[in-house]
């Protein structure tokens, strides 16, 4: 099967043996996989002579289910999340808790962003926002766009901020109006929305280059407000700014409880809802529900659909055309089992 990897700082497609189904796993013929530019661009630049598998979010058709799997069946469309099981590859062996069925009529390309959707949902949950509270999302790449839309659907007052006006306009077209591309603009919007008291939470979806962003966020929050680190950001900030507001600085890890836990992902042992209400798997399902009920729009965020064989060009587009590139999906040729 075809697979996309990073090798010695370059993007390559290689051929790998097909995986076999096993207990608590599902074999999925990939139709689309979504690129997560923040994580994957960073990994693709590593200088190593060992191939690094890329990707963690996809959608496809179930080929076969293993023992212990009851919620999906062969021939059903599913959304999938979670490396190393989910990647840019033609056939995926996915743990049962890391996929969710896709309802009829839903655009499977939108479902392919399930991993990013789960990450966005978990980050919002980390802030423990209440109905009507106010939050700023800094960085309107694909993840920030989703967070603003999902927060808006939950009736939080979401404010977006990105230096690229083109990305701000994309978010406006998706129904979030309070969006700004200048520091003066977002400062004034926060002042107006909160009466000068500051927002409840700032979510930072920026990368390492955004130095000083935590300090800036601390000036925007209210007394005892929160800053949630979502992107790959250097953890440097002014203690006095944090102390003066008794602020909380939190970090959001992946798509929710269960991530990186062998007993949950590999062994298929779920957490009871009474103890862990929202696992990574349930967040994937919630993302699919939001799409199915048309509470969020992801199709407008898809800037390009490219064959998996052209993966290197897809990553290059993120480097050279960031202004007009938010999301890219890789498409896969139909397998014989999927066609049947």
N, C-alpha and C positions, 0 to 999 in steps of 0.2 A: 504494500500500500504506500501511497505518497505521503510524505510528512515534511513539515517546514522546520528547519533548525537554524540556529546561529552557529557559525563555525569560523573561527579566526577573524571575528569582526565583520563577517559578511552573512547575508541571508542566502540559504541554499535549500533546495528541495532534494530529498533523498528517498530511497525506497527501503521500507522496513517490513519485517514479517507481520502478517495479520495476527492480532491477539485472539485468544480463545475465550469463550464464556466460562465463568466459574460461579460458584455459589455466591449469592447476593450481588451479582453483577449483571449488567445488560450490555449486549453488543449493539452498537448503533452505527449505521451507515451514515456518515456525515453528508449533509447537503450544504450547509454553510457554517463557517466559523468566523468569529468576530475578532478583529485585532484590538488589543488593549494597548494603545500607544505608549502610555507612561511606563508601564512595567516592561513591555516587550522591547521598546527602543533601547532602554537601559541594558537589558540582557543581551541584545544583539550587538552591542558595542564591546562586549568582553572579548579579550584576546585569549583564545583557548583552542587547543587542537582537538578537543572533544566536542562533538555536536551537542548543543543545548536545545532541547525541545522548546518550542514557543507555543503560546496560546493556552487558554483555559476556559473558553466560552464558545459553545457551538449548539447546533440543532440538527436533527436528522431523523431517520426512520429506524425503528427497532428491528434488528435482524433476528435476534435470539435472546431469550431471558434465561438466567440461571435459577437454580433452586433457591427458594426463599423470596423470590420476586413475585408480587401479586398485583401491583398497582398499574403496571403497563404490560402490553403484550406485543407479539410480533406484528409488524405492519403499522404500528402506531407512531405518530410523530411526537418527538420529545425535545425539550430544551435541556442542555447539559452544562455543568459547571465543575471546575476544579482540577487543576494540574496535580499530579502528573497524568491523571487518568484522561482528562479532556485536554486536547491540544489541536493544533492545525494538522489533522491527519484524516485519511479517508475512512478509517474504521476505528471506533473507540470502544474500549471496555470500561464502562462507567459504573461505579457503585450505585446501588439502588436509591440511596438517599440523595444522590447528587443529580437527579434528573426529575423532570416534571412533564406530564403529558400536555400536549398543545391542542387546544380545542379546534374543531373544524372552522375554517374561514379565517383563521389568523395567519398573517404574513409570517412565514417561517424565518425570513431574514431578520425580522424584529426579534423573534424568539431566540435567535442565535446570540443576542447580547445578554442572555440570562445571567451570566457570570458577573458582568458589570452591573446589571440591575440588582443582583443580590448584594453586591458590595455597597452600592448606593443606599439600599434600604437599611443595611446593617449600620452604616455610618450615621444615618438619621436616627436610628434607634439608640445609638450611643449617647446622643445628646438628651434623650428623654424629654423631648419637646412636648408641650401641652397645646391643646387646641387654641389657635389664634396667636401663638407666640411668633417671634420674629427671628429670622436667621439670614445671614449673608453667606453665599457660596462664592469663594474666590477661585477662579480658574474654570472656564466654561468649555473644557474639552468634553469628550463623550460622557465621562463620569459626572462632571459638574452639571452638565445639561440634564442628565437623568435625575440627579438629586434635586434640582430646582423643580422639575416637573412633578416628581413624586411628593415632595414637600408641599407643593401647591395643591395637589390632589387631596392631601391630608388636612388642608385648610390652615397650614402655617403661612405666615406672611414671608415669602421668600424674596430676597434681593440678590441679584447676580452681579458679578464684577469680573471683567476680563479686559485686558489691554487691546484685544482685537475686536474692533467694532463689528466685523462680519459674524463672529460667534455670538455677540450680543443680539444681533438681529435674528439669528436662527432661534434663539430662546424666545424672543418676542413672538415669532411666528408660531411657536408651540404653546402660547398662552400665558407666559410669564412676562409681565410688562415692566416691572421695576428692575431694569437692567442698565448697567453703566459701564463705560469704557475708560473713564478718567477717575483719578483719585478725588478730584474736587466733586465730581458727580456723585460718587458713592458716599462721600462724606455728607453731602447735602441731603441725600436720600435717607441716610440713617438718622440724621438730625430731625428731618421732617417726620419720619415714621415713628420715632420714639420720643419726640419732645425733648431730645437732647440727653435722654437717660441711657441710651445704648441698647443694642439688640441683645437677645437672650443667648444666641450662639453664633459663632463664625466657623464655617467649615472651610478648611484649606485643602483644595484639590490641586495645588501647584507642585512644581518639581523643585529640584535642588537649587536652581538658579534664582529662586524667589527669596533672596536673603532679606532679613528684616521683616518678613511677613507675619511672623508670630507676634512681634512687638506691635505691628500695625493693628492686628486683630484684637490685641488686648486694649487698644484705645477705643475700639468700636463697641465692645461689649458693655453691658450694664454691670452694676455692682453684683458680685458673685455669679457672673456669667461664665460661659464656657467657650473654649476654643478646641475644636476637634481636628486633629491631623489626619487627613485622608491620603494625601499624596506623599511622595518620597521626599520629604522636606527635612533639612537639617534642623535639629532640635536646639536652636540657640535663641534665647530670649532674655529680656531684662527682668530680673527678679523683682525690682521695685514696682514695675508696672503690674506684675502678677499679684504682689503682696498688697498693693493699694486697693485692689478690688476683691481680694480673697478669691481670685479667679481659679477655675479648674482648666487644666490643659490635659486633654484626653487624646488617645490615639485609637483609630479604628482598624481592626485586623480582619482583612479579607471579608468573607460573606456571612460570618456569623458563627455561633457556637457549633462545635463539631469539626471545624476546619483544622486539618493537620492531626486529628485524633484517629488513630488506627481502629480503635474499637467501634467508632461511629462510621467512618468512611469505608473501611475494608471489611470489618466483621459484621457490619449491618445492624449494630445495636443502637436503637434510637433512644433519645432522651424523652421521658414522659413530659407531656405538655404542662403538667402541674409544677414541674421543676424548671424546665427550659421551654418557654413558650415559642421562641423563634430561633430555630436552628438554621444552619446554612441551607439545608434542603427546603425548609418551609419558606425561607426568603426567596428561593428560586420559584417556588410555587406562587408566592404572592406577586412576584414580578409578572409572571404569566397571567395572573388574574387581572392585574392592572391593565395589561395590554388587551386582554379579551373584552374587558368592559370599557375600553377606549378612554380610560382615565389619564393615560399618558400616550404620547406619540413618539415613536422611535424612527419610523420611516423617514421623516424629514432630516434626521441626523445622519442618515447613510449617504455619504458623499460619493461613494463608488462601490461597485461590485466587480471583483476581478477574479479570474480563474486562479486556482491555487498554484498552478504552474508559473504564474506571474507574481508570486509573493514578494520577490525582491523589489519589483517595481512598486508594489503597494507600500512597503516600508519606506522606500525612497520618497514617495509622495508626501508622507508625513514630514520628512525633512525639508523638502523644497517647496511645498504648497500648503503650509500650515493654516494660512488664512481661509482657504476654501476647503479644508479637509477636517471633518469632525469624526466620522465613523467610516470604516471600510470593512466589508465582508468578503471573505474568500469563498468561491463556489467550487463544488466538487462534481466530477462526472458521476452519473448514476451507476450504482453497482448492479449486478445482475439480480441480486436478492431484492434490492429496493425497487427495481423495475417490476419484478413479479408482484 
